[in-house]
Amino acid sequence: DTGVSQNPRHKITKRGQNVTFRCDPISEHNRLYWYRQTLGQGPEFLTYFQNEAQLEKSRLLSDRFSAERPKGSFSTLEIQRTEQGDSAMYLCASSLYRENEQFFGPGTRLTVL
Amino acid sequence: TQLLEQSPQFLSIQEGENLTVYCNSSSVFSSLQWYRQEPGEGPVLLVTVVTGGEVKKLKRLTFQFGDARKDSSLHITAAQPGDTGLYLCAGDDGNNRLAFGKGNQVVVIP
């Protein structure tokens, strides 16, 4: 399967703990996006990378959130000092530069107790 | 933030019936995409429409982009249980961000 992959698929953590998620995009895609989806809502944009450069961050991305894409391939999203409000599905997508089609991974479901 | 309103939010129909769901906005989009999402999974891309008035067909699914590129519709002919899912529309604002609606939850009863 050469689609977008995300790990882990599920994460349960206690409030105040740090968590890190990984996304592996489609291999030739140079753009990578992170979205967050809560119950009953559509996905909301968080941030995106073109190669290793983080080009935009939503105001939804508080200081406790950090994303990296060090070599322009996989990306990590870290949440520090998790709060119950961080419980959501975190989705990663990738696309080719100048293409408007984004392909999503299966997501990481985070539950903060 | 460009808002996309999807209607109806929930639709339940019998197998074999036709249905249409809508995606509306007051904003113009450079393109609009439709996805289908199953519970616990990521959205799967169905189609991208770019040109105002464009119509695209994917087997029994017909997608239309409004002339002003502000709205879209999805029509399913002879719905089957496998069509059950959450249909999401997403507009590209030209800045590489997708703005999603809340989705149309479709349930096809055998």
Interface residues (C-beta under 8 A of the other chain):
Chain A: V4 Q6 R31 Y33 Y35 G40 Q41 G42 P43 E44 F45 Y48 L55 E56 L91 A93 N100 E101 Q102 F103 F104 G105 P106 G107 R109
Chain B: L4 S30 S31 Q33 Y35 G40 E41 G42 P43 V44 L45 T48 V50 L88 A90 D92 N95 N96 R97 L98 A99 F100 G101 K102 G103
